[in-house]
């Protein structure tokens, strides 16, 4: 299959769609292709938003595509639309791949609505930070599948997650693709099997669109590499207990022996993420610098939380996110501090990625914290502590944003390129799974 040919067919994309715009386009596609595209309601979100899966094709195998499982990662919504359009337009491709495709174009509409403030400005890092929302781990669709690991048990499955489970249980897929994206790192992938050939094919895709591969620190410490920028998907038994969450869609897909693929593409580009040259410093030195900077962030925001905790009145998702994210970053810091090989030379990519992780932590946490305080103020809760922390953290946000902007000269990536890479990965995995 000439995957590049299909990647080239992805049109220009100026922005990410709102939940309402996305749903209207999905309905238009169903109406435009009667008998080929079928929509069915598979459940509802926590706030009552209907969840739909679009089904295209009638092949002997089934594929499930999950977009927007983390609502600050909306590239997959555009990829879902591109995939559905492509399958509708190209009967030869449908026949060649031989799947029934089940596409969930937005797995967390409630969370997506809380990010819509920056969806129309995908390259604006300030807008992204100021309107950022990511649920607590135990409220994430991707990480709330049921899990039992030794004495640890997670059974607080979200309605959205339960809907995905029912869909998979119904169709017993041979392929599941979960579409994710990040910020300032290169493109990378997770696979649930050690398939060096597929890893090689996936690693070749980002370069077709000029995206660098990720060669810095793995997203999850000690992630096992299969190939260049391709990692073995960590099991829920490893991740869930560490972060107070459940299993992932990969854990559920394993029940059917499905190939599971996670695609990760960046919002912003910088060639340093792929630079594996040593810089004359040790891994331990860079890790120590990052750990110190992140402790400062955690300590600053934890102190701010303590100062307003008694005054908070609004049970907003921003408060739950801010509190849990503090714990998540503490856990990640502990995992990084336990990494081996601290005396080895560190690379350009690892040093750059370590600094970007600090910027990411600062802007994500402070942006969410400020949204929490703004919700209090909007509700009329103008206590001195709330107003003072809003002022202090607003100033701190400006300082940290300025430092991030000065350290991040790489340009934003056109969404079309990100969609093309995700689409290419889906088609590559689909073809590989049948070979």
N, C-alpha and C positions, 0 to 999 in steps of 0.2 A: 504494500500500500504506500502511495506517495502522500505521507501525512503532511508534508510541507504545502502541498497543493491545497489541502483543506484549511490549513492555518492561514494561508494567504487570502482566503475568502472571507475572513472575519472583517467586518466593516469598521470604520472609525467609530470610536465611542467617546463622547464628550463628558459623560457623568455616569454615576451609578443610579439606578432607578429607585424611587421611593417604593414602599410596599404597594401602595395603590396603583402606581404607574406600572409596576411589574405585573400585578394581577390583571390589569386591563390588557396588557400585551399578551399574556398567556390566554386570556379569553378570546382575543382576536385571532390567535393562532388556531385555537380549537374551532372557531367559527369558520375560518378560512380553509380548513382541511377536514371536513366532516368524514367520519369513517376511518380516517388515518390517525388523527390525534384525539385521544379520549381523556377527559378530566374526571377525576373522582376525589371526593373528600375523604381523607384518611384520618382526620381527627381535628382537634382544635388546640389553640395555644392556651397558656395559663389565663390570659385575659379574654379568651373567647374568639380569637381570630381564626377563621377557617384555615385548615391546612390541606393543600391539594397536591396530588401527584398527576403529572401528565404522562400518558402511555403512548408510545409511538412504535409501530412495527409489530410483526407477528412471528419473529424468529423462534427457534426452539430453545434458546437460552434467554435468561433474564439479566438485565443490568440495572442497578439502582444508582442514581446520581443524587448526591446530597449537597446542596448549595447553602451558603450562609449559616453553617452550624454555629459559627461565632459571629455575632452581628456587626463587629468592627471589621469583618473580612468579606466585603460584598462582591469581590471580583467574580465569584462563582455564580452570582445571579445573572450577570451578563453572559458568562460561559454557558449557563443552562439555556438561555434564549438562543445563543449562537448554535448550540447543539441541536435544539429542537428544530430551528429553521433549516439547518443543514440536512437533517434526516428527512424533513418534509420535502425538500427540494430534490434530493438525490436518492432515487429508488435503488440505484446500483450499489450505493454505499450501504443502504439498509440490508440488501440481499447479501452483499459480500461479508458483512459482519455477522449477520444472523442472530440478532437479539430482539427481544422486546425491551424497550427502554422505558424506565420509570423514573421520571425527573421531578424531584422536589426542589423547586427553584428558590425557596426561602424557608429554611427549617426553623428560624426563630424570628417571626415577624414582630413580636413585642419588642425584642431587643433592637431589631433593625430600625424601628420607628424612633428609638432613642439616639440613633446615629445619623438620622436623616439631615441634621444640620450641616454636615460636611459632605454628604453624598454628591452634591452638585459642584463641589470643589475638590476633586480627588487628589490634586497635587499640592494643596495648601496645607502645610504641616501645622500651622497655627489653628486653622479651622478644625483640623482633625483632632488636635489635642483639646481644644475648647469644647467640642461637641462629642467627645469620645465616651463610649460606654461599652464595657465588657462585663458580663455577669460574673458573679462569684463562681468558682469551679463547680460547686454543688448545684448551680443553677444553669449550667451550660449544657446545651442539647448534646453536644459531642461527647461529654464526659459524665453522663448520668444514666448509662445503661446499667442494669443490675449487675452486682459484682459480689462474689464471695472469695476472699483470699485469706486462708488461715482463719484467724480470729476476727478479721475485718469483714464487715458486711455493709454493703450499700444497697438500699432498696427504696430510696426516695426518687424514683424515676419520674421525670417530668412528663406532662401530657404530650409534648412535642416528641420527646424521645420514644414514648410508648407508641406514637403513631408511626414512627420509622420502624420500630420493631414489628408492628403488625404488618406493615408493607413487606418487610423482608421475610417474615414468617409465611406470608401468603404466596410470594413469588419464588422463594428459595433461590436467590440470585447466584449466578456464576461469577459476577463482577460487581463490586461496590466501589464507587469513587466518592471521596469526601473532599470538597474543594475549599482550600484555605489560602490565606495570604498574610504576609507580614509587612514589615516596614522597611528598615534599612539593613537588609541582608540580601544574599543572593538567592537564586531559585534553588529549591531542593525538594526531595520527595521521600515518602515513606512507603515501604512495601511490607506486606505481612508474610513474605516468603523470601528466602535467600536465592534470588534469581538474578545472576550476574548479567545475563544477556539482556533481560528487560531493563535492569538498572542502567546498562550502557546505552540502550536506546532512549530512555528517558533523559539521561544526562545530556544527550545531544540536542534536545529540543530547545532549551532556552537560548542557545547561541544562534539559532535560526532567526530569532527576533532581537538579537543584540543584548540579551540579558545575561549578566554574569552568574556563574554557579556560586553557591555558598561554600566557602572553604574555611570559614571561621569556626568558632566553638559551636558544637551541635546545640540545637534548641534545647534539648534535654540532655543534661550531663550524662556521659557514658553511653550515649546512643551508639548502637553498633552499625558501622558502615558496611554496606553491601557493595557499593561502587562509588564513583565520584559524585558527591552531593546526593547520594541515595542511602537511606538508613532503614534498618529493620524496625518495623513498627513496635514500640514498646508495649508489652501486655498491660491490660488494666490492673493486673495484680501487682505490677511494679509502680504504676503512676497513681492509681486511685488512693491507696492508703497514705501515700506521701502528701497528697493535696486535699484529702477529705472529700474525694469525688468517687465516681463509679467507674465502670468500664467504658470503652469507646465503641464506635460503630464497627471497628475492626474486630473487637471481641465478639460482637453479635454475628458479624459476617462469617466468622470462623465456624459457626454451627453448620453452615452449608458448604464448607470447603471452598468458599468464594475467594477469588483474588481481590485483595483490598488495596486500594491506592489512595494516598493522600498527596495532593499537590500543594506546594507552598511557593508563592511568587511574591516579590517585593513591590512596595509602592514607589520606592525611590531607588535610584541606581548609583553605585559607586564601585569602580573597578577594584578598590582595595578589598572588597569582600571575597575576591577570588585570588588574591595575591599571596602565594605560599612561600615567598622569600623570607628568610630569617632576618630579624632586625637587630640582633646583638644583645637582646635582653632575654631573661628567662620567663618561662610560662608562669612560674610562681610569682615573679614580680608584678606581672600584669594582672594576675588574678587578685593579688593583694591590693593593688590600687583600685580595682573595680569593687572589691569587697568593702573597702573603706568608704568609697563614694556612695555605695548603695546603703551602707549602714547609716550614713548621714541623712539620706533621703528618708529611710524608714524611721529613724529617730525623730526627725523634724515633723513628719506627718503623724506619727504616733502621739507626739506631744500635743499637736494641734487637735487630734481627735479627743484626747483626754480633757483638753480645756473646754470643749463644747459638748461633751457626751451628755452631761446633765441637762443641757438646754435643748437638745434635739427633740423635735416633736413630729416631724414628717417621716413616716416609714417608707422612705424612697428607696428605689433600687440602687441609687448612687451610694447611699450609706452602706448597704450590704456589700456592694462591689468594693468600696474603698477599704472597709475593714478586712474583707477576705483577701483582697489583693496584697495588702500589707503582709499577711501570713504567707501567701504564695511566694512573694519575693524573698521572705525570710528563708523559706524552705529551699528555694533555688540557690540562695547564697550558701546555705549549709552543704548542699550537694556539690557545689563548685569548690568549696573549700576542702572537700574530701577527695578531689581529683588527684590522681597520681601523676608522675612524670613532671614534677614542678621545676626540675632543674634543666629540662630540655630547652633549646632555643624556641622562642615564640615567633610566629609569623606575622607579617603585615596584616593579614586577614583576621587573625585572632586578636591582635591588639585593637584594630579598628572595631571589630565586632564587640569587644568588651566595653569600649567607650560608648558605642551606640546603645548597648544594653542599659547603660546608666542613663543616657538621655531618654530612652524609651520609658524606663521606670519613673523618672522624674515627671515627664510630661503626662503620661497616662494617669499616674496616681494623683498628681496635683490637679489635673483637669477634672477628674472624677470627684475629688474632694471639693473643688469649687462648685461643681454642679450640685453637690449635696447641700452646700451652704446656700447657694442661690435658691434652691427649693424651699429652704427654711425662710429666707427673706421674702420670697414670693408669697408664702403662706401667712406673712405678717409677723413672723417670729424674729423680731429685731433686738434680741438681747445683746448686751455689750459684748459677751464672749463670741457670739456668732458674727457680729459686725467686725470685731477686732481680728478674728481669724480670717475673715474674708479679705480684709485689707492686707494682713501680713502675707497670706498665701498668694494673694494676687500679685504682690510685689515679688515674691519668691518665684512664682511662675514666670514672670517677665525675665528675671535673671537667668533661670534655667533654659527658657526658650531661646534667649540670645546666645547662650553657650552652645546649645544644640545646633542652631542655625549656622554659627561660625565653624562648627566642626563637621558639617554635613553639606559639602558643596555639590554632591551628586544631584542631578536633576530628577524631577518626577518622571515616572514612566507612563507613557500613553496607555490608558486602559486596554486599548485594542491589542497591544503586544502581550499583556498579561492574559487576556482571554485566549489569544491564539496558543500560548504555551499550555494553558490548562486544557483547551480543546484537543491539542495534539497529544497530550498525555492520556486523555480518555481514549482516544482512537487507538493509540499505540497499545495501551493495556488491553483494550477490547480485542484487537487483532491477535495479540500475543497469547491471550487466554484461550484462544481457539486453535492455536497452531500446535 
